[in-house]
Structures are given as structure tokens and as C-alpha cells.
Amino acid sequence: MKKCRASCRIAIIGAGASGVAAATRLLENGFCHVQILEAEDYIGGRIRTIPFADNVADLGAQWCHGMKNNCVYDMVKHLDLVAPTGDFFNDVAMVRSNKEVIPLELGHKLQEMAYGSIPNDSTPAVGSMGSYVVEQFWKAVDNQIPDVDRELAVEFLESFQKHESSIEGSDNLFEISGRSHLEYEECEGDQLVHWRCKGYARFLRLLMKVGEDEPCELGLLNGRVKFGKKVSRIQILPGRKLQVDCEDESFKVDHVICTVSLGVLQKEMDTMFSPPLPPAKVKAIQSLRLGTVDKIFFEYETHPFPKDFVGFYPLWLEKDLKELRESKHAWLEGITGIHNITCQPRVVLAWVGGVHGRKAELLTDEEFLESMQWLFRKFLSFEMPEPKRFLRTKWYLNPNFRGSYSYRTTTADELDTGAWDLASPIMGEENHPSLLFAGEATSRSHYSTVHGATEAGWREADRLIEYYAICN
Ligand SMILES: Cc1cc2nc3c(=O)[nH]c(=O)nc-3n(C[C@H](O)[C@H](O)[C@H](O)COP(=O)(O)OP(=O)(O)OC[C@H]3O[C@@H](n4cnc5c(N)ncnc54)[C@H](O)[C@@H]3O)c2cc1C
């Protein structure tokens, strides 16, 4: 006999935005037995806010991207918790490896042409985003600024592609499907809405209904998250049951919502699921990608940049790039930008991504800092002091994430698969929704974001709410 909301048992794998969103929605809708199993020892997953310098550092998600049709923004817009950053990245200088700063006007023109080269609804692209951007950019250069220094334009385009790749989360733009990129629906409004000095974890507190200074365990999830529980196996059993195995404990439940990252699925799907996942889901898991984007937070005694300098994008001269690639600092090619951040007056934030980001994760702190100081000396005409301390992320090396956020590949296009296959539930006997999938990568239109992860968690909770609608 079918159970009801009060009696059925649900295990949610992962306490990131998606898992927390799913659990809280279920609890608010009369489900009584909801348990989150989390491998780490904190709530938030890729939302990780920790004390740093004058307030906090967001090691993962930092900004709410957009203000319209964005479920995160909708939850906070009436509260005094967030503020727009504005066109901050427009003010970041472009600096060549011979210390030359590109005149602002020329920099803006190049940027305008590059952004105009990104596929949009009116210019549908086939093939990769990279090939489209490169072709359109050079057409724009020839039409609009034919006399520009070509070497400079090449350096700029390289830097722009790296910056865009880090926004997309990819190793390079040539892996990204131009068509699927258009499936991402950008929410209108400021793309860098920030959480003042509280960090993105403030959003989780809202979801869990915990006050700003209250301990997290007092909210809706009180007693419902088990930490240090790495799920190794999820078995669908006869009789509409599932067994979830952790190293030291097993759970019998009626439904599982799995929210682990695409990287974890790629690495562990062969051993994690019994029976094995269906071919369509395997195809989606294998052809979508989870990229690497890492952050480095440098804390100084006082802010090290001159007034009016908010940061820089490194542009490598061809000869310098050649030398760099043969040196021990080769990974620095993956540095996409270095700049100030709001609410942290003594902190500078640097980004490193892709294959170089993965290499950087393997360096010791000493090696890492030595390279960074070398980069500052190479590019800047003012002296950067040694930081008081610094923090760097290693999202790729962490086995509970294996990367930063997902993107859509040309391979997925060719195989005609995508988020829809990743999101589709595995039904058990009598059309029982046994094993459900959430997490940012399952979002068709808002993948790679917190609002996408949250919507995905709600989507799967709603699936169960609807399934049990009749008996409640
Ligand atoms: C550097 C960086 C910057 C970002 N910046 C932004 C931004 O500014 N704005 C934005 O909207 N988004 C940003 N994102 C993306 C955003 O953080 C993610 O899309 C979102 O947080 C993902 O949530 P999730 O619940 O899908 O996955 P996760 O947060 O990864 O949650 C999954 C959870 O599952 C746990 N887990 C994994 N394996 C197991 C297992 N076997 N057993 C039990 N538990 C397991 C993990 O520990 C994790 O807690 C950023 C991400 C990174 C890394």
C-alpha cells in the first residue's frame, strides 16, 4: 500500500543548496522523515562562507546572478541583505606583460566587440562557442577598428576567452556548445548582487529559517543532517524500497534525492548505483562537464593597489608567453583576473581556472605564492607587498566535488543529451519515483548557479509532493 507524507522516508544525498532546498520544501509540506546525508562536516557544499580578514570570504558561490526570475533574489529582495555591485568588471584594467596599461577607451571598445561576439538568441551559433566568438570578433575588428595593433588584439582575445571560460567553468570556449549555451537563461538585472559582509551562506539560513546569529541546528533542519556520511552505494530493492550505504551505517528509505555534483557522479556512478543507471543517464553524465574555477584571497595590512586601480586582466605578449610556458610558473597562464572585492577593503581576489587551475591545486603554498609574487612583479609598475596571509580553494582535488560548476559541451550536443537526461527520475515498481536527481547540473536553464541548484531541489521535492498529493 502506498504510504503518505507523514510516514514515507526520504534520504537526500548532499547538503548543498539543492539538498537544503529539497529538504526544507518537503518538511514544510508535511513530510516527517527527511534525512540529509552529507560527506563533509558543514552545510552548504559549494556555498562555503568562512571568516576572513575584516569579515568573510566566499570560497564558492559569491554573487546572486540577476534580479528577475531569480529564486534567490526573490527570497531576499524585500530584506536589507544584498546589494548590486554594478559594472565592476568594466573598470578592471588590461595590463600587458611589459607593464603597459591599455588605454581605457580602447579596452572598452575591444570588450564591447568581444561581448558582441558571444552567441545570443538573434545570432544562433552552431558548433562551439569558441569558434563562433573568434570568427565574430575578428569580423568586428576588421569592420570597426581595422588599424588596431593586431598583436594587442590577439592578446586581448586570449585574455577575454580565458575570462569567459572561467565564467562558463570550462577549460576553453571551444568545448562549449554554442547552441546549448543559449539554453542558459540569464536573469535580468545586476549579475553581481553581493551579500554585503555576510557572504552567500546567509541564503542558506533563509532557506533553513535560522536567524542571522542563531546556531544553524535551530532551524527547519534541526537534527536532520548527518555529517561525515559519505554515501557509497544506493540500491533499489524490491517492494519500492531503497538501501543507502555509508561506511558505518545503512538506511532503508522509500525515496532518495541525489544532489551530488556531476564530477562525483562521473567518478562514482559505476559503483554507487544498483542496478546500474540507465544508458540515457550515463550518456548525460559522461558528456556534460564539470570545470575547475579556483579563487585565491590575499589579505594585506592595507590595500596594496593605488587609488583608482581596481585590478587587472593579464595580457601576455607572445614572447613572454613562450618563456612562461617553459618556466616553473607555467600555471600562471590560467590566472584570469585579479581585483578588489566589495566589503573587504584589505583583500585582493585572484582567479585561476581550467587545466592550469588543476595544476595550481597541486602546488605547495610556498610555490604558489612565489609564482604569484613573480606575476605581480612582471605586470605591475607598483610594488605589491607580501600578503599577510592567503587562502586558496581546491575544488577539483576535493573528492566530494571534483570541480566547480557544470557546462554544456559540443559532445552533449552531438549525442543529443543534456540536463533533461541527468534530471530524469528512476522509477521503481508501479511507477514509484525511487531515485531522483537534483543539483545544479540538472537545471536546464540555470545550471552552474545557486538559483539553478535551488530550483532543482524544489523541482524534485515537488515531484514527491505531487506523488503523495492523493493520500494527504
Ligand atoms: C569557485 C566557485 C564560484 C562560484 N560562484 C558562483 C556565484 O557567484 N553565483 C552562483 O550562483 N553560483 C556560483 N557557483 C556555483 C554554485 O556554488 C553551485 O552551482 C551550487 O552551490 C551547487 O549546489 P548543489 O547543491 O547543486 O551542489 P553542492 O553544493 O556540490 O552540494 C552537493 C553536496 O553533496 C555532498 N556529497 C558529494 N558526494 C557525496 C556522497 N557520496 N555522499 C554524501 N554527500 C556527498 C558534497 O559534499 C556537497 O555538500 C560557484 C561555484 C564555485 C566552486
The ligand as an ORCA input file, in Angstrom:
! r2SCAN-3c Opt
* xyz 0 1
  C      34.531     28.897     -7.094
  C      33.049     28.894     -7.315
  C      32.400     30.088     -7.528
  C      31.022     30.102     -7.756
  N      30.381     31.308     -7.893
  C      29.035     31.334     -8.001
  C      28.344     32.570     -7.936
  O      28.948     33.641     -7.753
  N      27.000     32.547     -8.057
  C      26.293     31.380     -8.236
  O      25.061     31.420     -8.354
  N      26.930     30.186     -8.258
  C      28.281     30.141     -8.130
  N      28.930     28.950     -8.082
  C      28.165     27.704     -8.337
  C      27.349     27.290     -7.120
  O      28.151     27.335     -5.972
  C      26.819     25.885     -7.344
  O      26.118     25.824     -8.577
  C      25.837     25.424     -6.252
  O      26.246     25.834     -4.974
  C      25.737     23.908     -6.337
  O      24.856     23.421     -5.354
  P      24.448     21.884     -5.364
  O      23.578     21.663     -4.196
  O      23.967     21.504     -6.702
  O      25.815     21.075     -5.208
  P      26.863     21.057     -3.995
  O      26.928     22.377     -3.352
  O      28.104     20.473     -4.558
  O      26.191     20.041     -2.960
  C      26.357     18.658     -3.057
  C      26.770     18.129     -1.701
  O      26.912     16.716     -1.801
  C      27.978     16.320     -0.949
  N      28.416     14.996     -1.416
  C      29.141     14.697     -2.518
  N      29.310     13.361     -2.623
  C      28.660     12.817     -1.573
  C      28.449     11.465     -1.147
  N      28.926     10.418     -1.821
  N      27.750     11.261     -0.006
  C      27.250     12.307      0.708
  N      27.405     13.595      0.339
  C      28.097     13.850     -0.801
  C      29.003     17.404     -1.094
  O      29.878     17.436      0.000
  C      28.107     18.649     -1.191
  O      27.937     19.254      0.070
  C      30.291     28.896     -7.794
  C      30.950     27.692     -7.534
  C      32.311     27.685     -7.293
  C      33.001     26.398     -6.978
*
